Amino acid sequence: MSRIDEIKQIREQKISILRDAGMEPFANSVQRDVTLKELELRFNDFLADANEISVVGRVMAVRGQGAISFVVLNDGTAEFQAVLKKDEMEEKQFSLFRDTIDLGDFIEVRGELFKTERGQSSILMNSWKMATKSLLPLPEKWAGLQDVEERYRKRYLDILSDKEVFERFIIRSNIIKAIRQYLDNKGFLEIETPILQNQAGGAMAKTFNTHHNDYDMDMVLRISLELEHKMLMVGGYNRIYEIGKNFRNEGSDPTHIQEFTMIEWYSAYNTLEDNMNWTEEMLKGIARDVVGKTDFTVYDKDGNSVLVDFAGNWQRVSFSELLKENADIDMSSASLSEIQKKAEEFGMEEKEVKTTGKGNLLDFIFKKSSRYKIINPTFVTNYPSDLKPLAQQNGDGTAKVTQLIVAGAEITNQYAELVDPFVQRNLLEKQSQAKESGDEEAMEIDERFLTAMEHGMPPMTGFGMGIDRLVSIFTEQKNLRDVIFFPIMRDKDI
């Protein structure tokens, strides 16, 4: 029998002891007069009332032997000390506590407040009852969960045993709350659009495919929020946004995961310049007001740490300028064969080169030669047209697009949105041809979208940002999985 099985068996025996004593080990309800955080903050007020009080929490530690014990409780808001004294409680209840309590149990405690000789705010227990008896042990207090994959699979234990992890996910929630507040204050309407779709669009990515049994048709999980948003703009909304899940069936590494959270917004009658200004204002505000600092230690793709300054001036530089400087290639005049040769020089395999479109070739070269060198927040503008077929076109082979790059990673995609249905159809037809030629990430023609566009779309600007990547920066984490409650993992026996 394993150690865990032995522990579970002993605790099951304690459940029998509790029931024999007339105490239910899994209570249907408990009495809680105040949270432990409220008790901590208003302790002197409650102490002055001189009334008994009931609190509830998980047993995190028990210190002491014999006639007195000190019990640390945690109810998710704070930790607080309860004191168990033999002469302050009925002997039967005192013995039952000693015989059945384990770390991880949830208990209800009733008693009077006092301060110990060392000035520790405490509650002197005169009665208690089991709220939930735990069957399995908590991680060791000081060691925690050492196996990284175990932390991801059993995030609840990771949160419980590591206060920094617990606080990290509170920061994530507050960041999302701040994004909503910023957009709500600017008059944006929060919307919801389908995750399950007939056809993927709005980005270049491989899909997760499924089948709708009732309608007997193939479907995909969405890779972007974009097309449905822009179609809704036809209906007359001025400003909309959505925070939701996207799915891309691609490779995994510390900066990529197949299920991720996106924020997208669209605003009619505003420009890409407005969009960039809002982005800088919003992200600087979150850093300052939510996280409480503007300098962050961020990790590049190789795991090296760099210091990023969010408070300084955010530079703006064009995609073509960076290629000239770092890859010695002029994207406006280079032939396809020259671009293919340059992609091979930067490590793309010859077989892949032959099936990859011009825009994706240039993007590959950019990522290998330039993007990783950008540390502080920088807007990179005017990407190749082939790479951004849903954006306004500049007429020189580039599109009116900006990406915010931080520590070598793409944080946002921002467009001056294309609203011309003739140009849009032509661009999507080229994408479809590239897909037929073997470019798996190229887009398909979406007639629903084109029909909506033909009804008339207002001039607008759009924005997309990965929430997980932003949170990883603001919490200084190397791996996106460290800012996601339950990241995708390979199967493993429980």
N, C-alpha and C positions, 0 to 999 in steps of 0.2 A: 504493500500500500504506500502511495506517495505521501509526502509531508502534507500537501494540500488536502488530500483525501482524509488524512488523520485529523487535521484541523476542522474540516467540515463535519466529520463524524462527532467530534467532541462538542461542537457548537449545536449540532442537532440534539445531543443529549441535554444541553442546557435549555433548549426549547421545551423539552419534556419537564425539566425542573420548574421552569416558569409556569407552565400550565398546571402542574400539580399544586403550585402555590396559589393558583387562582389569577395569575397575570397573563394576559394575552400577549404573545411575542410579536404580533403584527397588528397593532391597534388600528381601528377604523378612524379614530379621531384623537386629537390631542388638544390640550389647552395651552395657548401661548398668549400671554398678556402683552408681550413686547418683544421685538427682535433684539438680538444681542447687540447689534449696532446702536439701536435706540437706547438700550440699557447702558451701553458704554458712554454715549454722548450725554445722557441725562441722568447719570448715576446719582449725583448729589440730590437731584429733585426727587427721585424715587426713594432714596435713602431717607430723606426728610419726611416722606409720607409714612414711613415705618409700617408699611403693609406688606404682607406676604405677596410674592409674585411668582408666576409660572413662566418658565422659559423652556425652549426645546432646542436640541442640537445633537450633532453627531459627536460621539466620544472620540477625541483625537489623542488623548494621553491620560494616563492615570499614574499619579506619583504617591508614594507613601504606603506604609504597611500598618497593621494593627488597628488602633482605634481611630485613626484619622487618615483621610486620603484627599488628594487634590485632583480634581477632574477638569480637563480642558474640553470645553464644548465649542462646536462650530456649527452655526445654522446657515452658512452661506453669506451672511452679512458681516460677521466678525467672530472672533474667538473670545470666550469669557470663562472665568474660573468658577467652578462649583466646589464646595468643600463638604465632604462627608465625614461626620463625626458620630461615633458609636452612641454617645449619650444624648444626641440630638434627634435620634430616629428610633422607631420601633425596632427591636432586635431582629424580628423576622425579616423586615424590609432591608435592614442593614446587611444581614447575612445573605439575603437573596441577591443583593447588588454584588457583593464580593464573590458569590458563587457563579454568577451568570454573565457579568458584564465583560465585553471584549472591545478592543479598539475597532471602531467602525459602526458600533451600535448607535441607533438614534434613541434618545431618551427624553422624557418630560421630567423636569425638576421643579419642585416647589419649595420655597423657603424665604428667609429674610435676608436682606442685603446687609453687608458689613465690609469693613476693610481689615485686612490682616495686619499683623505687627509691622510688616514691610510696606504697608500702604497699598496692597493689591486689592482692587475692587473685586468683590466676590459675592456669591450667594451661598448661604448656609442651608444645606438641604435638610428638610424635615420629612419629605416624602419624594418618591420618584415612581415612574412606571416606564416599561419598555414601550417604545413607539414602533421600532423595527429592529429585529434581531438580525445582524449580519451573519452570513454563513461562511464567507470567504474573507481572508485577512486583507488589510490595507497594505500598500507597499511600505517597506521600511522607511521610517521618517527621514533619515539622513541619506540613504542610498536612493530612494525613489525608484522610478522605473529606469533601469540602465539600458535596456534594449530599445533602440530607436523605433523599430517596427512595432514593438509592444506598446510603446507610448501612443502611436498613431491608431492602433487597433483598439486600445482600451483608453481612449482619451479621457474618459471620466475619472480614471485613476491618476492619470497625468495631472489633470486639473486639481484633483483633491490633494495630491502629495507635493505639488510645486506651486507656490503662491505666485511666482512670476508668470507661469503659464495661465493661471486663473485670471490674473490682471490683464494679460495680453489680449484675451478674448473680450474683456470688458472694453479695452481700447478699441478693438475692432468694431464693436457695436456702436461706440461713441463716434467713431469716424463715419460710419454709415449714417448715423443720426445727423451728424453735422452736414453731410452732403445733401441729405433730404432738406434740412432746414435752409441751406443756402439756396437751393433751387426753388423751394416753396416761397421763400421771400422774394424771389425774382419773378413770381407768377407762373411757374411751371406747374403742369398738371401731371400727377403720377398715374401711370397706366400699367396694364398688364397685357401681354400678348402671348400667343401659344408657344409652348416648348415643342410639342409634337407637330410636325409640319409635313405637307405633301412634297415640298421641294426646298432644299437648302439654298440660302442666298445671303448677301450682305457681307460676305468675307470669302477668302480663299482658304479652304480647309477641307480635310477629309471628314466624312460624316460617320456617325453611328446610325446604322440602319435597322429598321424594325418593320413590323407588318401589322396593319389594322385588320383584325380578324372579322369584325362585323361588316366592315365596308369592303373587305377583301382587296386591300390596296397597300402597296409599300409606302412607308413613311420614314422620316429621318428626325433625329433630335436636332434642334436648331443650333447653328454655329454662330449666329449673330442676331441682334434685335432690330437691325437697321430697316429692312424692307417694310415690315409691318408698321413701323413708326412713321416712315415717310408716306405710306399710304394713308395713315390716319391724318396726316397734315393736310391731305386733300379735303378732308371733312371739315376743315375750318379752325382746328385748334392752332393757337399761336405758338405755344411752348409746351412740350411734353417730355417726360423722362420715365425710365424704368430701371429698376435694379433687379436683375434676375440671372438665372443660370444659363450658361451656354455649354456646348459639348463639342469637342474636336478630337477625332480619333487619330491622334498623332503621338509622337514620342514623349517620354517622360524624362524630366531632369529637374534639378532644384528650382528652375524658373518656369517650368511648364507642367501643367496638369490637365487631364482631359475634361474634367468637370470644374468649371470655374465661375465666379460671379462677376458680372459686368454691370456698369452703369452706362447708359446711353441717353443723350438728350438731343433734342432738335428744336431750333428756334427760328421762326419765320421773320424775315425782314432784318435779320442781323447778319453780320459779316464774319468771316474767318478771323479777322483782327479782333472783333468783339469776343469771339470764342476763346482766343488765346488769352486775352486780358482777364476774362472770367476764370479761366483755368488757373492762372497764376494767383489771382486774388483768393480763390477758394482753397487751393492747396497750401498756400502760405498761411492762411487763416487757420486751417486744420492743424498744421504743424505747431503754430504758436498757441492756439487756444485749447485744442483737444489734447495734443501730446505734450505740450509744455516746453518745447524746444525747437530750434530750427537747424541744428547740426546733427547729422545722423551718420553712424558707421554702417555702411552698406557693403554688401559682398558682391563681387563680380562673378562672371560665369565660371571662373577657376577657383572660387572660394577665397580670393584675396580681399582684404578689407580696404575700403577707401572712405574718406570723410566727405560727405555731401553737404553743401550749404544751401538751404532753401531760402534764406533771407536775402541773398544777394541779387544782382541783376541777372535775369534769365536771358541768355543770348539767343539769337535767331540766326540760323545759317542754312543755306540751301543744300539739298541732297547732292546736286551736281558739283558744288564747290568742294564738298568733302571727298567725292570720288576723284576729282582732279588732284587734290592735295595728298590723299592717302593711297590711291590706287593707280595714279597716273593714267586716267582714262577720261576722255571727254564724251559724256553720254549723248551729247547733241550731234556729234559727228561720227562716232565709232560705228562700224558695221557690225552686223550680227556675229560674224565670224570672229571679229576682234573681241567682242564682248564674251563670246564663248571661250576663247583662248584665255582671257583674263580670269574667267570663273575657274577654269582648270588650274591656273597658276595659284589661285587661292584655295584649292583643295576639292573642288567639285569633281566627281568621277565623270569620265568621258561619256559613259552611257547615260547618266542623268542629264548631262549638259545637252545632249541631243533632243531630249524630250521636255526640256524646260523652256518656257516662254521668255521673251526678252526682259520683261519687267521683273520676273522672279530671278533671272540671272543677275540683273543689276542689284537687286535687293540682297542677293547672296554676297556679292562683292562688297556692298556697303557694310553688311554685318561683319564680314571678315576683316575689312580694312579700316573701318571708320567708327562704327557704332560703339565698340567696346572702349574706345578712347575718350568718349564723352562721359564726364563724371558729374558735374553740377547740372541742375535742370537746364536743358537746352531744347528749344523748338527747332526741329529740322523740317524745312519746308520744301514744297514743289517736288514731290516724288514722281517716278515714271508713270506716264498715263496708263500703260498696260497693267500696272500694279494697282491702280485706283480707278476702276471703270465706273464707279458710282459718284465720282467727284467732278466738279467743273474742270474743264480742260483749258490749259493756257495757250494751246496752239503751237507749242514748241516741243511736244513730246513729253510734257510734264503736266501734272494735275495740281489744282489748288488744294493741297493737303499739307497738314502739319502733324508731326509726331513729337510728343514730349519724350525726350530721352533722359534717363537718370541712371548713372553708374552703369552705362552700357546696355540698359534694358529699355524697351519701349513701354511707356506708361500710358500714353493716350494716342488715339487716332482722331484727328479733327479735320473736317471737310468744309469747303464751300460746296454745298451739295448741288449736283447736277439735276436740273429740272427740265431739260430739253429732251422730249421723247425720241426725236429723230437721232440725236447724237447718242442717247442712251442705248437705243436698239443696235446701232452700229457697233458700239463698244462691247455689248453683251454677245453679239454675233461673233466678234473676234475671240472673246473668251471661250465661247462654245467650240469654236474651231480648234483652239489650243487644247481644250479638254479632249476632243476627239483624237488629237495628235499625241496624247499620252500625258498631258499635264493634269494630274489628278486633283490639284488644288484650284484649277481654273473654274470660273463660275459658269452656270448654265443660264439660258434665256428663261426669264420668268414672265410669262404673259400676263399674269395677274398684276404684277408690279407695273409693267408697261401700260396696261389698260388704265390703271389708276393715274399714272403720269399723264396720259393723254387727256384726262379730265381736268388737268391743270394743277400743278404743285406750286406753292408760293416760293419765292426766293428764300433760301434758308441756309443755316449752318448747322452742322451736326458734330457730336462728340461721343467717343467711346473710350472707356477706361476699365482695366481690370482691377477690381477691388482688392483681390488677394495680393496682387503685386504691390499695390500702394500700401497696404497694411504691413507687408513684409519689410518695406522700407522704413515706415514710421515706427515699427517695433524692432528694427535692426535684426531681422532673421535671415539666415542663409537660404532657407528652403521654404517654398510656398506651403508645404505640408504643415509647417509649424504655425500657420495662421488659419488653418482650416480644421474645423472640429473633427471630422472623420474623412480624411483623404482616401482616395481609392487605393486599395492594397491587394496583393495577391491573396488567394484563399489560404487559410491556415486553420488547423484544428483549434477550437476554443480552448 
